[in-house]
C-alpha cells in the first residue's frame, strides 16, 4: 500500500506510523481538526488530559504532565514534520501542510457503520448492477435510459467524494472556501 498525498515533499510511511502510534500525538491532530481555530498549548493539554482521564476538569497533575510532554516532546516532533505549526508570539498551535498525509490514516469507523472504502465499493457495485439489469431488460430498470442510470451513479460518486473530502480534510475545506 502506498501513501496517498498531494504534496511533493510528503511524509514517509514510517514517519506517519511513528506519529499515529502515540495516543497524545493522535489526540493533538484530532483536537486541532475538530476546531476551526488555533489552540493554545494549555487548551490542548486540558482537552487531552480530560480525554485520558475521563474527568472534567482533569486532575491538575495530569494536566501538567500532558502540558510538559506536549511542550517538550510531541509538539516539537509534529512541528518538525510540518504536521502542526506553533506561533511563538501567540503561543497557538495550528494544523500545517503535512496534516493531510496523516489524517488519511485516521478514519475511525464506529462499530455499526461502514468505512468510506466500503461505501464507494457498494456504490460501484450498485452502478454495475443497474447496468446489468438494464442490459437484461429488467422492467423497472430498463424503462429508464442507461445514460440516466450512469449519470445518477456518477453524480452520487462526485457528491460522496466531495462530502468525504470536506469532512476529512481541513486543507480541502480551506481550498474550497477560497474558491467561493
C-alpha positions in Angstrom: 0.0 0.0 0.0 1.4 3.4 -0.9 1.0 6.8 0.7 -1.6 9.0 -1.0 -0.5 12.6 -1.0 -0.8 15.8 -2.9 2.5 17.3 -1.8 5.8 16.5 -3.4 7.6 16.6 0.0 5.2 14.2 1.7 5.9 12.3 4.8 7.4 8.8 4.7 5.2 6.0 5.9 7.5 5.3 8.8 7.1 8.9 10.0 3.3 8.7 9.7 3.3 5.4 11.7 5.5 7.0 14.3 3.1 9.9 14.7 0.0 7.6 14.8 1.3 5.1 17.3 1.3 7.7 20.1 -2.0 8.5 21.6 -1.1 12.0 22.5 0.1 12.9 19.0 -3.1 11.4 17.6 -5.2 13.5 20.1 -3.3 16.6 19.1 -4.3 16.2 15.5 -7.8 15.1 16.3 -8.3 18.1 18.6 -7.0 20.6 16.0 -9.0 19.0 13.2 -12.2 19.4 15.3 -11.5 23.2 15.8 -11.8 25.9 13.2 -9.3 28.0 15.1 -5.8 27.6 16.7 -5.5 26.2 20.2 -3.0 27.2 22.9 -0.8 24.5 24.5 -2.8 25.0 27.7 -6.2 24.4 26.0 -4.8 21.4 24.1 -3.3 19.9 27.3 -6.6 20.3 29.1 -8.5 18.6 26.3 -6.1 15.7 26.1 -6.0 15.3 29.9 -9.8 15.2 30.0 -9.8 12.6 27.3 -7.2 10.5 29.1 -8.8 10.6 32.5 -12.5 10.9 31.7 -12.7 13.6 34.3 -13.7 17.2 33.7 -11.6 19.0 34.7 -8.8 16.5 34.7 -6.6 16.4 37.8 -4.0 19.2 37.9 -1.1 16.7 38.0 -2.4 15.0 34.8 -2.9 18.3 33.0 0.6 19.4 34.0 2.1 16.1 32.8 0.3 16.4 29.5 1.4 20.0 29.1 5.0 19.1 29.7 5.0 16.2 27.3 3.3 18.2 24.6 5.7 21.1 25.0 8.9 19.1 25.2 8.2 16.1 23.0 5.1 15.8 20.9 4.6 19.3 19.5 8.3 19.8 18.5 8.1 16.4 16.7 4.8 17.3 14.9 6.2 20.8 14.1 9.4 19.3 12.7 7.4 17.1 10.4 5.2 20.0 9.3 2.0 18.5 10.7 1.4 21.4 13.1 2.6 24.9 13.3 3.4 26.8 16.6 3.4 30.5 16.8 5.9 31.7 19.5 4.2 35.1 19.8 0.6 34.0 20.3 1.5 30.6 21.8 -1.0 28.9 19.5 -0.9 25.7 17.6 -2.4 25.2 14.1 -2.5 22.5 11.5 0.2 22.6 8.9 0.7 21.3 5.4 1.6 17.7 6.1 -1.5 17.0 8.3 -3.3 15.5 5.2 -0.6 12.9 4.9 -1.5 11.7 8.5 -5.3 12.2 8.7 -5.9 10.0 5.7 -4.9 7.1 8.0 -7.0 8.3 11.0 -10.5 7.5 9.8 -12.3 5.8 12.6 -15.4 3.8 11.8 -18.0 3.3 14.5 -18.9 -0.3 15.3 -22.2 -0.5 13.3 -21.1 1.8 10.5 -19.2 1.3 7.2 -15.9 2.8 6.0 -15.7 5.1 3.1 -13.9 2.3 1.1 -16.9 0.0 1.7 -19.3 2.8 0.8 -17.5 3.5 -2.5 -17.4 -0.2 -3.3 -21.1 -0.5 -2.6 -21.8 2.5 -4.9 -19.7 0.9 -7.6 -21.5 -2.5 -7.3 -24.8 -0.7 -7.4 -23.8 1.0 -10.6 -22.7 -2.3 -12.2 -26.0 -4.0 -11.1 -28.0 -1.2 -12.6 -26.2 -1.5 -16.0 -26.5 -5.3 -15.9 -30.2 -5.1 -15.0 -30.8 -2.6 -17.8 -29.0 -4.9 -20.3 -31.0 -7.9 -19.2 -34.3 -6.0 -19.7 -35.4 -5.9 -16.0 -38.8 -4.0 -16.4 -38.4 -1.2 -13.9 -34.7 -0.6 -14.6 -34.9 -0.8 -18.4 -37.7 1.7 -18.5 -35.1 4.4 -17.8 -32.3 5.1 -20.2 -28.9 3.6 -19.3 -27.4 7.1 -19.6 -29.6 8.3 -16.8 -28.6 5.5 -14.5 -24.9 6.0 -15.3 -25.2 9.8 -14.7 -27.0 9.2 -11.4 -24.3 6.9 -10.2 -21.5 9.2 -11.3 -23.2 12.2 -9.6 -23.6 10.1 -6.4 -19.8 9.4 -6.6 -18.9 13.0 -7.1 -21.2 14.2 -4.3 -20.0 11.5 -1.9 -16.3 12.2 -2.7 -16.8 15.9 -2.2 -18.6 15.3 1.2 -15.8 12.9 2.2 -13.1 15.3 1.4 -14.9 18.2 3.1 -15.4 16.3 6.3 -12.0 14.5 6.4 -9.6 17.1 5.0 -9.1 20.6 6.6 -6.9 21.6 3.6 -9.7 20.7 1.1 -12.2 22.7 3.1 -9.8 25.7 3.1 -9.2 25.4 -0.7 -13.0 25.2 -1.3 -13.7 28.3 0.8 -11.1 30.2 -1.2 -13.0 29.4 -4.4 -16.2 31.0 -3.1 
